[in-house]
Amino acid sequence: MYRMAVMALVTEDKSLNKDRCIRLALVHDMAECIVGDIAPADNISKEEKHRKEKAAMRQLTHLLSEDLRKEIYELWEEYENQCTAEAKFVKQLDQCEMILQAFEYEELENTPGRLQDFYDSTAGKFVHPEILQLVSLINTERNKKKAATSHPHS
């Protein structure tokens, strides 16, 4: 969440409400601290995932003032519904941050290419120019590392 918020902070896109993007980035995964990161491989329907996360959001915000509770919940709903340019941008940041983590894990373990599934799951999901540029840089660095590993004496 934090890295995504920083990524939102440094966007140059003047057409986006930067403050809203930062708040969406901070709120979008709050429910995961209760329900965990529900992935497609978990075979849980979208409806059930949303129901569990909605309950978690209510639990997390129930001690807050009504105004703050409403603000956080509405941000979460905006992200979930992908109904604004900001929500769509933050969704792409989330996907980009996931492959950035995969890149870091591969680098840490010196296993370039091992987490290809994460990259494959994001194919075609990036449209924002800044995110496309970052993804391209990640892929270029990753491909260099893969090539160096497969040809160690080059």
Contacts in CASP RR format, 6 or more apart in sequence:
PFRMAT RR
TARGET T0000
AUTHOR 0000-0000-0000
METHOD contacts of the structure
MODEL  1
MYRMAVMALVTEDKSLNKDRCIRLALVHDMAECIVGDIAPADNISKEEKH
RKEKAAMRQLTHLLSEDLRKEIYELWEEYENQCTAEAKFVKQLDQCEMIL
QAFEYEELENTPGRLQDFYDSTAGKFVHPEILQLVSLINTERNKKKAATS
HPHS
1 25 0 8 1.000
1 26 0 8 1.000
1 28 0 8 1.000
1 29 0 8 1.000
1 30 0 8 1.000
2 26 0 8 1.000
3 97 0 8 1.000
3 100 0 8 1.000
4 25 0 8 1.000
4 28 0 8 1.000
4 90 0 8 1.000
4 93 0 8 1.000
4 94 0 8 1.000
4 97 0 8 1.000
5 22 0 8 1.000
5 25 0 8 1.000
5 26 0 8 1.000
7 25 0 8 1.000
7 93 0 8 1.000
7 96 0 8 1.000
7 97 0 8 1.000
8 18 0 8 1.000
8 21 0 8 1.000
8 22 0 8 1.000
8 24 0 8 1.000
8 25 0 8 1.000
8 89 0 8 1.000
8 90 0 8 1.000
8 93 0 8 1.000
9 18 0 8 1.000
9 22 0 8 1.000
11 18 0 8 1.000
11 21 0 8 1.000
11 89 0 8 1.000
11 130 0 8 1.000
12 130 0 8 1.000
13 89 0 8 1.000
13 128 0 8 1.000
13 130 0 8 1.000
15 85 0 8 1.000
16 85 0 8 1.000
16 86 0 8 1.000
16 89 0 8 1.000
17 86 0 8 1.000
20 84 0 8 1.000
20 86 0 8 1.000
21 86 0 8 1.000
21 89 0 8 1.000
21 90 0 8 1.000
21 93 0 8 1.000
23 75 0 8 1.000
24 75 0 8 1.000
24 78 0 8 1.000
24 79 0 8 1.000
24 86 0 8 1.000
24 87 0 8 1.000
24 90 0 8 1.000
25 90 0 8 1.000
25 93 0 8 1.000
25 94 0 8 1.000
27 72 0 8 1.000
27 75 0 8 1.000
27 76 0 8 1.000
27 79 0 8 1.000
28 75 0 8 1.000
28 76 0 8 1.000
28 79 0 8 1.000
28 90 0 8 1.000
28 94 0 8 1.000
29 37 0 8 1.000
29 94 0 8 1.000
30 56 0 8 1.000
30 57 0 8 1.000
30 60 0 8 1.000
30 72 0 8 1.000
30 76 0 8 1.000
31 52 0 8 1.000
31 53 0 8 1.000
31 54 0 8 1.000
31 56 0 8 1.000
31 57 0 8 1.000
31 60 0 8 1.000
31 76 0 8 1.000
32 38 0 8 1.000
32 53 0 8 1.000
33 56 0 8 1.000
33 60 0 8 1.000
34 56 0 8 1.000
34 59 0 8 1.000
34 60 0 8 1.000
35 52 0 8 1.000
35 53 0 8 1.000
35 56 0 8 1.000
38 44 0 8 1.000
38 49 0 8 1.000
38 52 0 8 1.000
38 53 0 8 1.000
44 52 0 8 1.000
50 80 0 8 1.000
53 76 0 8 1.000
53 80 0 8 1.000
57 72 0 8 1.000
57 73 0 8 1.000
57 76 0 8 1.000
58 73 0 8 1.000
61 68 0 8 1.000
61 69 0 8 1.000
61 72 0 8 1.000
61 73 0 8 1.000
62 69 0 8 1.000
64 72 0 8 1.000
78 84 0 8 1.000
78 86 0 8 1.000
78 87 0 8 1.000
79 87 0 8 1.000
79 90 0 8 1.000
79 91 0 8 1.000
81 87 0 8 1.000
82 88 0 8 1.000
82 91 0 8 1.000
88 128 0 8 1.000
89 128 0 8 1.000
89 131 0 8 1.000
92 125 0 8 1.000
92 126 0 8 1.000
92 127 0 8 1.000
92 128 0 8 1.000
92 131 0 8 1.000
93 131 0 8 1.000
95 122 0 8 1.000
95 125 0 8 1.000
95 126 0 8 1.000
96 122 0 8 1.000
96 126 0 8 1.000
96 131 0 8 1.000
96 134 0 8 1.000
96 135 0 8 1.000
96 138 0 8 1.000
98 118 0 8 1.000
98 122 0 8 1.000
99 118 0 8 1.000
99 119 0 8 1.000
99 122 0 8 1.000
99 135 0 8 1.000
99 138 0 8 1.000
100 134 0 8 1.000
100 138 0 8 1.000
101 118 0 8 1.000
102 115 0 8 1.000
102 118 0 8 1.000
102 119 0 8 1.000
103 138 0 8 1.000
103 141 0 8 1.000
103 142 0 8 1.000
105 115 0 8 1.000
106 112 0 8 1.000
106 113 0 8 1.000
106 114 0 8 1.000
106 115 0 8 1.000
106 142 0 8 1.000
106 145 0 8 1.000
107 145 0 8 1.000
110 149 0 8 1.000
112 142 0 8 1.000
112 145 0 8 1.000
112 146 0 8 1.000
112 148 0 8 1.000
112 149 0 8 1.000
113 142 0 8 1.000
113 146 0 8 1.000
119 139 0 8 1.000
119 142 0 8 1.000
122 135 0 8 1.000
126 132 0 8 1.000
126 135 0 8 1.000
147 154 0 8 1.000
148 154 0 8 1.000
END
